[in-house]
Amino acid sequence: MAALAEKSTETAKGRGPGRPFVKGQSGNPGGRPRGLVRAVREQTRDGEELVAFMLAVFRGENDAKLRDRIDAATWLADRGFGKPLQAMEHAGKDGEALIPLAVIQALVAEADGAGEHAEC
């Protein structure tokens, strides 16, 4: 047992906080087992049983709590219709422009002026 503890401390040397694995070495070298997706699809009749289960939860057929029913509805909607696009705000504080219009106009004027000089 002591030999294992010594070996453990030897392998832990050189790794600092936040670095659980040796640089360049995967924490999951085998990756996802081959055939896992196929096996899950076969066992659940291509996901049909998963959908049936989530529908039962959504409908409250198994005394599911409201939170579980909402989660089931979200799961079903995400897979049936796709996840909604994430909206992005394109304005600064209090709805102001991110770049003031005067700055944009000055840049355009400068670029136009540089273009005129290049043509001469």
Contacts in CASP RR format, 6 or more apart in sequence:
PFRMAT RR
TARGET T0000
AUTHOR 0000-0000-0000
METHOD contacts of the structure
MODEL  1
MAALAEKSTETAKGRGPGRPFVKGQSGNPGGRPRGLVRAVREQTRDGEEL
VAFMLAVFRGENDAKLRDRIDAATWLADRGFGKPLQAMEHAGKDGEALIP
LAVIQALVAEADGAGEHAEC
15 21 0 8 1.000
15 22 0 8 1.000
20 27 0 8 1.000
21 27 0 8 1.000
40 47 0 8 1.000
41 47 0 8 1.000
44 50 0 8 1.000
51 76 0 8 1.000
51 79 0 8 1.000
54 72 0 8 1.000
54 75 0 8 1.000
54 76 0 8 1.000
55 72 0 8 1.000
55 76 0 8 1.000
56 62 0 8 1.000
57 64 0 8 1.000
57 68 0 8 1.000
57 69 0 8 1.000
57 71 0 8 1.000
57 72 0 8 1.000
58 64 0 8 1.000
58 69 0 8 1.000
58 72 0 8 1.000
58 73 0 8 1.000
58 76 0 8 1.000
59 69 0 8 1.000
60 69 0 8 1.000
64 72 0 8 1.000
90 98 0 8 1.000
91 97 0 8 1.000
91 98 0 8 1.000
92 98 0 8 1.000
END
